[in-house]
Amino acid sequence: MSELKKFLKKNSLKIQEIENFYVTTGPGSYTGVRVGLTMVKTFLTLNYNYNVFTINSLKFQTEGAKSAISILDARGNKSYFAIYNETKTIISETVLSNLEIENLLKEHSDLPFFKDYKNLNYCNAFLNLKPFFIKAKKLKDLVPLYIKSFI
């Protein structure tokens, strides 16, 4: 909330002037995903005039590359993983051991890969992927993408 207040103040805006929220649904930090979605759900609950658009974190990290591998550290020697080609998902968002990922990287060595948001240009990612965000029609559409087993 403090960052949102700073953003509004810096841009001389009031929360009522915001029309759209764009948020990632995960996978990623359990707390980070929950905080982002909870804030957006709260604003939407208070005012149904807001538009909320979502995209998963792995797709966002690719900055809109036509074909790419996306990897995010899931800890415990595992990572979140996906492969995208054009607008299709080749390997859906999943969690794999880092050894499995090493083998997949060898199989798909022709594809660029993005890992742990290193060198990510958030503005470019947003602008390139804006058409791929999905509009949430209802509050219940704002579902986090939790794919890591905690058992």
C-alpha positions, 0 to 999 in steps of 0.5 A: 500500500505504501508503494501505491501511495507513493506512485499516486502522489508522484503522478498527482493521481487519486485512486478513483482516477485509476481505471485498470489494474494489471497483476501477475497471478504467479507462480512465484513467492507465495506471499508476493502472489497473495499480496498482489491479488489481495490488493486488487481483489480489495479494490475490486470489491470496493469498486466494481468499475475497476478493470483487472487484467492478469497474466502468469509470472512465467509468461510476463518474464519473457517480455513477449519473446515469440519463443522462449523458456521461462524459469523462476526459482522455486527453492528446494532445488526446483524451479517453475518452468514453461516453454512458449512458442508464438502464442502457444504454450509448449510446456505448461507452467509447472515445477521441475527439479533443476536437473530436469530443467538442465536436460530440457535446456539442452533439448531446446538449446535453440530457444532463449531463456529467461530466469529469475527476472534477471535483466527484465525490463518491466515496462517493455514486458508490460507493453509487449504483453499487454494484449495477452493479459486476460480480463477478469470478469468476476472476482472469482476469476482472480485465482493465484497460480500455485503449482508447488507442492508443499507436502 
